Amino acid sequence: MFISQRAQRTSPSPTLAITAKARKMREEGIDVLSFGAGEPDFDTPEFIKDAAITALREGFTKYTPTAGIEPLRKAICDKLWRDNGLKYEPNQIIVTCGGKHALYNTFQVICDPGDEVIIPAPYWVSYPEMVKLADGVPVFVYADESTGFVPTIDAIREKITARTRAIVVNSPCNPTGAVFPRQRLEEIADLALRHDLYIISDEIYEKMVYDGHEHFSIASLGEEVKKRTILVNGMSKAYSMTGWRIGYAAAERELIAAMTRIQDQSTSNPTSIAQRAALAALQASEDAVKQMVTAFAERRRAIVDGLNNIPGFRCAEPGGAFYAFPNVSALYGKRWGDRVLNNSDAFAEYLLEVARVAVVPGSGFGADENIRLSYACSLDTIRNGLARIAEAVQALG
Ligand SMILES: *Cc1c(COP(=O)(O)O)cnc(C)c1O
């Protein structure tokens, strides 16, 4: 059957794949503990659901403007001012079907064939695929535990060529939890100004920061930096609304207009009633968000300490998001039956088969020495999962 080259060169999401595999094992009656989830385990707050129900009852079920209803775009402007000190007008906002869609539209609008986008690694799995779908070229700049998973400015500078169009900043970062220090953001902004680059700032985990770490939006470094920044955020993580599919981008009017044209001809508006739910979420107090973050902070402590107590595991402190990203390469070379555990895929498979614990191999994030464990799960799951992992590691000898 004919399948386009574009579709053929697009990889499926490895994070969704491991979650699916764990679910399947569970359906077969196997007791699997999953650390695969890329979403909060809390239910969407009741008042947000109520807003959607009211919208339904009122018959708010028709097309809306492609870029989102005006009150929601205004509420997003208010949020960006309140939380980030950024002044945007509603015509500088596009509401999208999740933050993912905002990023997809962004790459469609800023990439011509062959344009390079610098992506700090370890990276969220979708960035390189989205860049390729826009006929762009992902260029990786690697960082590891030695720099807290934040690339040095020299390493970034070395990757800049005449074809570089943009640099992605994802702070707090999925999968590493790294929060970029303000100084590095200033240096990146400086590079962007000097080399005429866009900055794509994915701030979806902004509310999830711990231990005195603070989120800082690179766009707030000045008017010139803001003009070059496409700020992406959304409802999924902060409000536990992954299934509702509401995200947004804020940028210069011409960029938003171009993204709106792409969206006009593809998805049209995000779901009308989900937009009303998002409006309610943004207009309310942040009590629900704060409760969730408090729970995450406790789980983070438990999982990071627990992982560091397992021989062969080395886990850096994640400053934000809800993932631990331990380095397990000290265990590579160990034997499992007639196999050698020599990469993150084999190691994750060993943990799934032997410990009945689902983790995501680091290979998909550009970090084959690491595995990702989401701590968006109960403390019980964390304790039991760590005990199972420790036992399986001990069995390796
Ligand atoms: C979850 C996530 C997103 C956006 O998710 P949506 O559900 O599409 O809003 C964006 N970036 C990163 C790094 C994420 O982990």
The ligand as a Gaussian input file, in Angstrom:
#p B3LYP/6-31G(d) Opt

LIG

0 1
 C        2.493000      17.353000      27.897000
 C        3.431000      18.229000      27.149000
 C        2.996000      19.189000      26.206000
 C        1.589000      19.482000      25.808000
 O        0.636000      18.572000      26.002000
 P       -0.839000      18.864000      25.508000
 O       -1.634000      17.808000      26.188000
 O       -0.846000      18.751000      24.031000
 O       -1.206000      20.243000      25.963000
 C        3.927000      20.010000      25.627000
 N        5.237000      19.897000      25.898000
 C        5.696000      18.995000      26.757000
 C        7.140000      18.963000      27.027000
 C        4.825000      18.112000      27.405000
 O        5.312000      17.201000      28.256000

